[in-house]
Amino acid sequence: MSNTQAILHILADPTRRTLIDALRSGPLTVGALADKTPVTRSAVSQHLRVLKDAELVTERQQGTRRYYSLQAERLGELRAYVDGLWADALEQFSKLNAQESEDERDKIQNPGG
């Protein structure tokens, strides 16, 4: 499985996506993250472990608290993949549009044909 496929698989879980979305505003503790999800702190910790193992989040300990942050570089791989999909879709749309325009010109130039 490629890195991008692994990231997509990990982010297929709605709880993990909720955690990623919550971390977009900055570092948060497990407790703060648990307040933003319908799951227990223990479940949040398990999801964070998966995200950490995939290098999507980092962990920093400050006193007795652990703060989790997004790992922007790793998310860049996912963005590059999506950007590639988007570029391919735009190219296909452009080709389709050009073909439809050509078909319309042919109909105008040859109304009976």
GIQUIFEN-V168070 format. One record per helix or strand of 3 or more residues. SS is the DSSP state (hx for helix, st for strand). FROM is the first residue (numbers start at 1). LEN is the number of residues. Records with the same first field share a line. If there is no record, write none. Layout:
SS->FROM-LEN ; FROM-LEN
This chain:
hx->3-9 ; 14-10 ; 30-5 ; 41-13 ; 72-38
st->57-6 ; 65-6
